[in-house]
């Protein structure tokens, strides 16, 4: 077109060359706008791909976090059960200890009563001095114990 417009008469030539430059300018503007839109569409497609993969990553991360949360909850429940079992065992042990202490107290009382009975039967003056912790009549008691608790007739 450019060649044909140059070969025409000068008055028509100027008008046609001006229109030709305008058309070329419009064509260049349209080409650049087309490139921009095509690149925007590619960018949008790339963005969408990234977001979809990001969503997939987020979903897998969410599933991973959920799995870890469930495992932690399970471990916490198991620990709570062990604590309850330990507490139950502790209470049973405490009850057993109280029972043993009661039995020992009864046995002590029995031994003290038997000791008092033996000394009453032997009729030995026997008293524990509260301050010194020594027995009065200790020698007499030893002598009687050597004889086996028998009285002389």
Biotite code that builds the C-alpha atoms (Angstrom):
import biotite.structure as struc

atoms = struc.array([
    struc.Atom([0.000, 0.000, 0.000], chain_id="A", res_id=1, res_name="UNK", atom_name="CA", element="C"),
    struc.Atom([2.770, 2.337, 0.845], chain_id="A", res_id=2, res_name="UNK", atom_name="CA", element="C"),
    struc.Atom([4.342, 1.862, -2.592], chain_id="A", res_id=3, res_name="UNK", atom_name="CA", element="C"),
    struc.Atom([1.064, 2.458, -4.382], chain_id="A", res_id=4, res_name="UNK", atom_name="CA", element="C"),
    struc.Atom([0.357, 5.655, -2.416], chain_id="A", res_id=5, res_name="UNK", atom_name="CA", element="C"),
    struc.Atom([3.802, 7.047, -3.318], chain_id="A", res_id=6, res_name="UNK", atom_name="CA", element="C"),
    struc.Atom([3.218, 6.432, -6.983], chain_id="A", res_id=7, res_name="UNK", atom_name="CA", element="C"),
    struc.Atom([0.021, 8.529, -7.066], chain_id="A", res_id=8, res_name="UNK", atom_name="CA", element="C"),
    struc.Atom([-0.366, 12.238, -7.652], chain_id="A", res_id=9, res_name="UNK", atom_name="CA", element="C"),
    struc.Atom([1.089, 14.467, -4.948], chain_id="A", res_id=10, res_name="UNK", atom_name="CA", element="C"),
    struc.Atom([-2.220, 15.905, -3.626], chain_id="A", res_id=11, res_name="UNK", atom_name="CA", element="C"),
    struc.Atom([-3.753, 12.401, -3.208], chain_id="A", res_id=12, res_name="UNK", atom_name="CA", element="C"),
    struc.Atom([-0.422, 10.989, -2.174], chain_id="A", res_id=13, res_name="UNK", atom_name="CA", element="C"),
    struc.Atom([-0.170, 13.178, 0.966], chain_id="A", res_id=14, res_name="UNK", atom_name="CA", element="C"),
    struc.Atom([-3.676, 12.289, 2.154], chain_id="A", res_id=15, res_name="UNK", atom_name="CA", element="C"),
    struc.Atom([-3.186, 8.562, 1.551], chain_id="A", res_id=16, res_name="UNK", atom_name="CA", element="C"),
    struc.Atom([0.241, 8.514, 3.239], chain_id="A", res_id=17, res_name="UNK", atom_name="CA", element="C"),
    struc.Atom([-1.231, 10.291, 6.290], chain_id="A", res_id=18, res_name="UNK", atom_name="CA", element="C"),
    struc.Atom([-4.051, 7.723, 6.498], chain_id="A", res_id=19, res_name="UNK", atom_name="CA", element="C"),
    struc.Atom([-1.517, 4.942, 6.027], chain_id="A", res_id=20, res_name="UNK", atom_name="CA", element="C"),
    struc.Atom([0.624, 6.238, 8.915], chain_id="A", res_id=21, res_name="UNK", atom_name="CA", element="C"),
    struc.Atom([-2.531, 6.474, 11.058], chain_id="A", res_id=22, res_name="UNK", atom_name="CA", element="C"),
    struc.Atom([-3.513, 2.901, 10.162], chain_id="A", res_id=23, res_name="UNK", atom_name="CA", element="C"),
    struc.Atom([0.015, 1.656, 10.923], chain_id="A", res_id=24, res_name="UNK", atom_name="CA", element="C"),
    struc.Atom([-0.067, 3.449, 14.271], chain_id="A", res_id=25, res_name="UNK", atom_name="CA", element="C"),
    struc.Atom([-3.480, 1.931, 15.064], chain_id="A", res_id=26, res_name="UNK", atom_name="CA", element="C"),
    struc.Atom([-2.179, -1.480, 14.001], chain_id="A", res_id=27, res_name="UNK", atom_name="CA", element="C"),
    struc.Atom([0.871, -1.155, 16.280], chain_id="A", res_id=28, res_name="UNK", atom_name="CA", element="C"),
    struc.Atom([-1.362, -0.020, 19.180], chain_id="A", res_id=29, res_name="UNK", atom_name="CA", element="C"),
    struc.Atom([-3.670, -3.002, 18.632], chain_id="A", res_id=30, res_name="UNK", atom_name="CA", element="C"),
    struc.Atom([-0.689, -5.395, 18.458], chain_id="A", res_id=31, res_name="UNK", atom_name="CA", element="C"),
    struc.Atom([0.745, -4.087, 21.735], chain_id="A", res_id=32, res_name="UNK", atom_name="CA", element="C"),
    struc.Atom([-2.692, -4.262, 23.389], chain_id="A", res_id=33, res_name="UNK", atom_name="CA", element="C"),
    struc.Atom([-3.106, -7.821, 22.110], chain_id="A", res_id=34, res_name="UNK", atom_name="CA", element="C"),
    struc.Atom([0.299, -8.769, 23.547], chain_id="A", res_id=35, res_name="UNK", atom_name="CA", element="C"),
    struc.Atom([-0.586, -7.154, 26.863], chain_id="A", res_id=36, res_name="UNK", atom_name="CA", element="C"),
    struc.Atom([-3.913, -8.999, 27.068], chain_id="A", res_id=37, res_name="UNK", atom_name="CA", element="C"),
    struc.Atom([-2.366, -12.290, 26.005], chain_id="A", res_id=38, res_name="UNK", atom_name="CA", element="C"),
    struc.Atom([0.357, -11.866, 28.599], chain_id="A", res_id=39, res_name="UNK", atom_name="CA", element="C"),
    struc.Atom([-2.263, -10.957, 31.209], chain_id="A", res_id=40, res_name="UNK", atom_name="CA", element="C"),
    struc.Atom([-4.193, -14.113, 30.318], chain_id="A", res_id=41, res_name="UNK", atom_name="CA", element="C"),
    struc.Atom([-1.003, -16.145, 30.624], chain_id="A", res_id=42, res_name="UNK", atom_name="CA", element="C"),
    struc.Atom([-0.257, -14.459, 33.931], chain_id="A", res_id=43, res_name="UNK", atom_name="CA", element="C"),
    struc.Atom([-3.809, -15.144, 35.086], chain_id="A", res_id=44, res_name="UNK", atom_name="CA", element="C"),
    struc.Atom([-3.501, -18.775, 34.003], chain_id="A", res_id=45, res_name="UNK", atom_name="CA", element="C"),
    struc.Atom([-0.172, -19.075, 35.798], chain_id="A", res_id=46, res_name="UNK", atom_name="CA", element="C"),
    struc.Atom([-1.692, -17.378, 38.833], chain_id="A", res_id=47, res_name="UNK", atom_name="CA", element="C"),
    struc.Atom([-4.642, -19.752, 38.783], chain_id="A", res_id=48, res_name="UNK", atom_name="CA", element="C"),
    struc.Atom([-2.289, -22.721, 38.518], chain_id="A", res_id=49, res_name="UNK", atom_name="CA", element="C"),
    struc.Atom([-0.327, -21.440, 41.481], chain_id="A", res_id=50, res_name="UNK", atom_name="CA", element="C"),
    struc.Atom([-3.446, -20.842, 43.512], chain_id="A", res_id=51, res_name="UNK", atom_name="CA", element="C"),
    struc.Atom([-4.815, -24.286, 42.715], chain_id="A", res_id=52, res_name="UNK", atom_name="CA", element="C"),
    struc.Atom([-1.544, -25.910, 43.700], chain_id="A", res_id=53, res_name="UNK", atom_name="CA", element="C"),
    struc.Atom([-1.467, -23.644, 46.741], chain_id="A", res_id=54, res_name="UNK", atom_name="CA", element="C"),
    struc.Atom([-4.938, -24.786, 47.664], chain_id="A", res_id=55, res_name="UNK", atom_name="CA", element="C"),
    struc.Atom([-3.849, -28.388, 47.218], chain_id="A", res_id=56, res_name="UNK", atom_name="CA", element="C"),
    struc.Atom([-0.834, -27.660, 49.414], chain_id="A", res_id=57, res_name="UNK", atom_name="CA", element="C"),
    struc.Atom([-3.076, -25.960, 51.948], chain_id="A", res_id=58, res_name="UNK", atom_name="CA", element="C"),
    struc.Atom([-5.403, -28.949, 51.926], chain_id="A", res_id=59, res_name="UNK", atom_name="CA", element="C"),
    struc.Atom([-2.536, -31.381, 52.397], chain_id="A", res_id=60, res_name="UNK", atom_name="CA", element="C"),
    struc.Atom([-1.096, -29.172, 55.156], chain_id="A", res_id=61, res_name="UNK", atom_name="CA", element="C"),
    struc.Atom([-4.530, -29.025, 56.741], chain_id="A", res_id=62, res_name="UNK", atom_name="CA", element="C"),
    struc.Atom([-4.848, -32.819, 56.543], chain_id="A", res_id=63, res_name="UNK", atom_name="CA", element="C"),
    struc.Atom([-1.340, -33.161, 57.970], chain_id="A", res_id=64, res_name="UNK", atom_name="CA", element="C"),
    struc.Atom([-2.167, -30.801, 60.824], chain_id="A", res_id=65, res_name="UNK", atom_name="CA", element="C"),
    struc.Atom([-5.414, -32.649, 61.463], chain_id="A", res_id=66, res_name="UNK", atom_name="CA", element="C"),
    struc.Atom([-3.538, -35.947, 61.620], chain_id="A", res_id=67, res_name="UNK", atom_name="CA", element="C"),
    struc.Atom([-1.005, -34.521, 64.063], chain_id="A", res_id=68, res_name="UNK", atom_name="CA", element="C"),
    struc.Atom([-3.813, -33.043, 66.143], chain_id="A", res_id=69, res_name="UNK", atom_name="CA", element="C"),
    struc.Atom([-5.575, -36.406, 66.293], chain_id="A", res_id=70, res_name="UNK", atom_name="CA", element="C"),
    struc.Atom([-2.340, -38.166, 67.307], chain_id="A", res_id=71, res_name="UNK", atom_name="CA", element="C"),
    struc.Atom([-1.718, -35.552, 70.003], chain_id="A", res_id=72, res_name="UNK", atom_name="CA", element="C"),
    struc.Atom([-5.273, -35.923, 71.284], chain_id="A", res_id=73, res_name="UNK", atom_name="CA", element="C"),
    struc.Atom([-4.880, -39.703, 71.383], chain_id="A", res_id=74, res_name="UNK", atom_name="CA", element="C"),
    struc.Atom([-1.597, -39.406, 73.303], chain_id="A", res_id=75, res_name="UNK", atom_name="CA", element="C"),
    struc.Atom([-3.221, -36.960, 75.708], chain_id="A", res_id=76, res_name="UNK", atom_name="CA", element="C"),
    struc.Atom([-6.106, -39.373, 76.315], chain_id="A", res_id=77, res_name="UNK", atom_name="CA", element="C"),
    struc.Atom([-3.677, -42.247, 76.899], chain_id="A", res_id=78, res_name="UNK", atom_name="CA", element="C"),
    struc.Atom([-1.715, -40.104, 79.368], chain_id="A", res_id=79, res_name="UNK", atom_name="CA", element="C"),
    struc.Atom([-4.934, -39.191, 81.174], chain_id="A", res_id=80, res_name="UNK", atom_name="CA", element="C"),
    struc.Atom([-5.843, -42.877, 81.419], chain_id="A", res_id=81, res_name="UNK", atom_name="CA", element="C"),
    struc.Atom([-2.385, -43.693, 82.817], chain_id="A", res_id=82, res_name="UNK", atom_name="CA", element="C"),
    struc.Atom([-2.716, -40.891, 85.367], chain_id="A", res_id=83, res_name="UNK", atom_name="CA", element="C"),
    struc.Atom([-6.139, -42.199, 86.436], chain_id="A", res_id=84, res_name="UNK", atom_name="CA", element="C"),
    struc.Atom([-4.728, -45.726, 86.750], chain_id="A", res_id=85, res_name="UNK", atom_name="CA", element="C"),
    struc.Atom([-1.752, -44.439, 88.753], chain_id="A", res_id=86, res_name="UNK", atom_name="CA", element="C"),
    struc.Atom([-4.081, -42.492, 91.038], chain_id="A", res_id=87, res_name="UNK", atom_name="CA", element="C"),
    struc.Atom([-6.207, -45.606, 91.584], chain_id="A", res_id=88, res_name="UNK", atom_name="CA", element="C"),
    struc.Atom([-3.074, -47.632, 92.396], chain_id="A", res_id=89, res_name="UNK", atom_name="CA", element="C"),
    struc.Atom([-1.885, -44.899, 94.775], chain_id="A", res_id=90, res_name="UNK", atom_name="CA", element="C"),
    struc.Atom([-5.223, -44.930, 96.636], chain_id="A", res_id=91, res_name="UNK", atom_name="CA", element="C"),
    struc.Atom([-5.143, -48.735, 96.911], chain_id="A", res_id=92, res_name="UNK", atom_name="CA", element="C"),
    struc.Atom([-1.568, -48.575, 98.227], chain_id="A", res_id=93, res_name="UNK", atom_name="CA", element="C"),
    struc.Atom([-2.554, -45.914, 100.731], chain_id="A", res_id=94, res_name="UNK", atom_name="CA", element="C"),
    struc.Atom([-5.462, -48.060, 101.955], chain_id="A", res_id=95, res_name="UNK", atom_name="CA", element="C"),
    struc.Atom([-3.125, -51.040, 102.284], chain_id="A", res_id=96, res_name="UNK", atom_name="CA", element="C"),
    struc.Atom([-0.602, -48.926, 104.231], chain_id="A", res_id=97, res_name="UNK", atom_name="CA", element="C"),
    struc.Atom([-3.327, -47.719, 106.609], chain_id="A", res_id=98, res_name="UNK", atom_name="CA", element="C"),
    struc.Atom([-4.466, -51.308, 107.110], chain_id="A", res_id=99, res_name="UNK", atom_name="CA", element="C"),
    struc.Atom([-0.904, -52.454, 107.838], chain_id="A", res_id=100, res_name="UNK", atom_name="CA", element="C"),
    struc.Atom([-0.395, -49.604, 110.324], chain_id="A", res_id=101, res_name="UNK", atom_name="CA", element="C"),
    struc.Atom([-3.638, -50.548, 112.086], chain_id="A", res_id=102, res_name="UNK", atom_name="CA", element="C"),
    struc.Atom([-2.524, -54.194, 112.271], chain_id="A", res_id=103, res_name="UNK", atom_name="CA", element="C"),
    struc.Atom([0.863, -53.134, 113.647], chain_id="A", res_id=104, res_name="UNK", atom_name="CA", element="C"),
    struc.Atom([-0.841, -50.926, 116.228], chain_id="A", res_id=105, res_name="UNK", atom_name="CA", element="C"),
    struc.Atom([-3.030, -53.860, 117.327], chain_id="A", res_id=106, res_name="UNK", atom_name="CA", element="C"),
    struc.Atom([0.010, -56.133, 117.523], chain_id="A", res_id=107, res_name="UNK", atom_name="CA", element="C"),
    struc.Atom([1.853, -53.518, 119.583], chain_id="A", res_id=108, res_name="UNK", atom_name="CA", element="C"),
    struc.Atom([-1.093, -53.257, 121.922], chain_id="A", res_id=109, res_name="UNK", atom_name="CA", element="C"),
    struc.Atom([-1.177, -57.050, 122.227], chain_id="A", res_id=110, res_name="UNK", atom_name="CA", element="C"),
    struc.Atom([2.550, -57.210, 122.965], chain_id="A", res_id=111, res_name="UNK", atom_name="CA", element="C"),
    struc.Atom([2.300, -54.467, 125.561], chain_id="A", res_id=112, res_name="UNK", atom_name="CA", element="C"),
    struc.Atom([-0.640, -56.218, 127.203], chain_id="A", res_id=113, res_name="UNK", atom_name="CA", element="C"),
    struc.Atom([1.244, -59.561, 127.179], chain_id="A", res_id=114, res_name="UNK", atom_name="CA", element="C"),
    struc.Atom([4.293, -57.858, 128.681], chain_id="A", res_id=115, res_name="UNK", atom_name="CA", element="C"),
    struc.Atom([2.185, -56.307, 131.432], chain_id="A", res_id=116, res_name="UNK", atom_name="CA", element="C"),
    struc.Atom([0.502, -59.658, 132.085], chain_id="A", res_id=117, res_name="UNK", atom_name="CA", element="C"),
    struc.Atom([3.850, -61.478, 132.407], chain_id="A", res_id=118, res_name="UNK", atom_name="CA", element="C"),
    struc.Atom([5.163, -58.960, 134.891], chain_id="A", res_id=119, res_name="UNK", atom_name="CA", element="C"),
    struc.Atom([1.928, -58.993, 136.866], chain_id="A", res_id=120, res_name="UNK", atom_name="CA", element="C"),
    struc.Atom([2.045, -62.775, 137.069], chain_id="A", res_id=121, res_name="UNK", atom_name="CA", element="C"),
    struc.Atom([5.625, -62.690, 138.232], chain_id="A", res_id=122, res_name="UNK", atom_name="CA", element="C"),
    struc.Atom([4.686, -60.015, 140.763], chain_id="A", res_id=123, res_name="UNK", atom_name="CA", element="C"),
    struc.Atom([7.908, -58.174, 140.125], chain_id="A", res_id=124, res_name="UNK", atom_name="CA", element="C"),
    struc.Atom([8.003, -54.534, 141.036], chain_id="A", res_id=125, res_name="UNK", atom_name="CA", element="C"),
    struc.Atom([8.311, -53.113, 137.582], chain_id="A", res_id=126, res_name="UNK", atom_name="CA", element="C"),
    struc.Atom([7.934, -49.529, 136.496], chain_id="A", res_id=127, res_name="UNK", atom_name="CA", element="C"),
    struc.Atom([9.428, -47.502, 133.704], chain_id="A", res_id=128, res_name="UNK", atom_name="CA", element="C"),
    struc.Atom([10.935, -44.302, 134.966], chain_id="A", res_id=129, res_name="UNK", atom_name="CA", element="C"),
    struc.Atom([9.552, -41.576, 132.702], chain_id="A", res_id=130, res_name="UNK", atom_name="CA", element="C"),
    struc.Atom([12.605, -39.305, 132.736], chain_id="A", res_id=131, res_name="UNK", atom_name="CA", element="C"),
    struc.Atom([15.455, -41.802, 132.494], chain_id="A", res_id=132, res_name="UNK", atom_name="CA", element="C"),
    struc.Atom([13.690, -44.503, 130.485], chain_id="A", res_id=133, res_name="UNK", atom_name="CA", element="C"),
    struc.Atom([15.171, -47.166, 132.825], chain_id="A", res_id=134, res_name="UNK", atom_name="CA", element="C"),
    struc.Atom([13.233, -49.877, 134.544], chain_id="A", res_id=135, res_name="UNK", atom_name="CA", element="C"),
    struc.Atom([13.037, -50.035, 138.303], chain_id="A", res_id=136, res_name="UNK", atom_name="CA", element="C"),
    struc.Atom([13.378, -53.532, 139.663], chain_id="A", res_id=137, res_name="UNK", atom_name="CA", element="C"),
    struc.Atom([15.496, -54.567, 136.709], chain_id="A", res_id=138, res_name="UNK", atom_name="CA", element="C"),
    struc.Atom([17.803, -56.875, 138.658], chain_id="A", res_id=139, res_name="UNK", atom_name="CA", element="C"),
    struc.Atom([14.887, -58.771, 140.205], chain_id="A", res_id=140, res_name="UNK", atom_name="CA", element="C"),
    struc.Atom([13.318, -59.212, 136.808], chain_id="A", res_id=141, res_name="UNK", atom_name="CA", element="C"),
    struc.Atom([16.544, -60.626, 135.357], chain_id="A", res_id=142, res_name="UNK", atom_name="CA", element="C"),
    struc.Atom([16.856, -63.123, 138.186], chain_id="A", res_id=143, res_name="UNK", atom_name="CA", element="C"),
    struc.Atom([13.308, -64.314, 137.694], chain_id="A", res_id=144, res_name="UNK", atom_name="CA", element="C"),
    struc.Atom([13.715, -64.565, 133.958], chain_id="A", res_id=145, res_name="UNK", atom_name="CA", element="C"),
    struc.Atom([16.765, -66.813, 134.422], chain_id="A", res_id=146, res_name="UNK", atom_name="CA", element="C"),
    struc.Atom([14.725, -69.174, 136.516], chain_id="A", res_id=147, res_name="UNK", atom_name="CA", element="C"),
    struc.Atom([12.137, -69.257, 133.781], chain_id="A", res_id=148, res_name="UNK", atom_name="CA", element="C"),
    struc.Atom([9.511, -67.452, 135.801], chain_id="A", res_id=149, res_name="UNK", atom_name="CA", element="C"),
    struc.Atom([9.241, -70.257, 138.426], chain_id="A", res_id=150, res_name="UNK", atom_name="CA", element="C"),
    struc.Atom([8.582, -69.353, 142.027], chain_id="A", res_id=151, res_name="UNK", atom_name="CA", element="C"),
    struc.Atom([10.541, -70.870, 144.910], chain_id="A", res_id=152, res_name="UNK", atom_name="CA", element="C"),
    struc.Atom([8.309, -72.980, 147.193], chain_id="A", res_id=153, res_name="UNK", atom_name="CA", element="C"),
])
